[in-house]
Amino acid sequence: MGRKLTQMNWDDVKKEMSIAGSPEKMTELGKEIMKIVHEKVDSTNRAELTNAEFAIQRVLAEIRLTQKRYDRSH
């Protein structure tokens, strides 16, 4: 992956994903998340952008924890 994620379109992102990990479904998830962010977050409010980033980091932390649990059980 030579380009920054922000420079990649969703088709490029999907190509980087593992075929076993439901790339179509996960690409749709990413699009839905971005739609929610654009609807809910005021992009002119720096504090709100920071809080949105923190909330998303919390979600990522939960996903990582779930991955660790999966790895330990398999």
N, C-alpha and C positions, 0 to 999 in steps of 0.2 A: 504494500500500500504506500505509494510514493506521494500521493496528494493528501492534503489536510481533509479531514472529514467534512468540513464546511464547504470545501470545493467540489465535493462529490455529489452527483445527483443520486436519486434513489435507485436507479438501475445499476449504477456503479457500486453502490453499497450492497445491493443484492448479490452482485457478482462476487463480492469479497466474502460472503457468508457461506458457511458449510451447507451443502445441499441437504444433509441429514437434519439440519436445524430449522426446517420450514422457512426458507428465505422469503417466500411470498407473504406468509403470515406475519413474520417479523418486520418486513418492510412496511406492511400496512399498519402494524403497531407503531412504528416510528412516525409514519405520516399522521396517524391519529394523535399521537403525543404532541407533535408540532402544531397541529390544528388547535388543540386545547391550549397550548402555550400562547399562540397568537391571539386566541379569543380571551384569555384570562389575564395575561400579563401586559401591563402598560409599558411598552418599550421606551417611553420617555421618562420613566421613573427608575432611576438607578437602584434605589433601595429595593424596589419590587423585583427588578431583574436579579439582584443578589439573592433575595429570598427564594425566587423561583429556582435559581441554580442550586441552592442549598436543599430545597425540597427534592429536586431531581437526583442530587447526590445521595440523599437518603434512600430513594428508590433503588439506585444502583447498588448501594451497600446491602440492601435486602436481597437483591438478585445474587450478589457475590456470596452472601451467607448461604443462600439456597444452593448455589453451585458447590460450596464446600461440603455441605451436608450430603449432597448427591455423591460427590467424590468419595466420602467416607463410607457410604453405604453400598458402593458398587466396586 
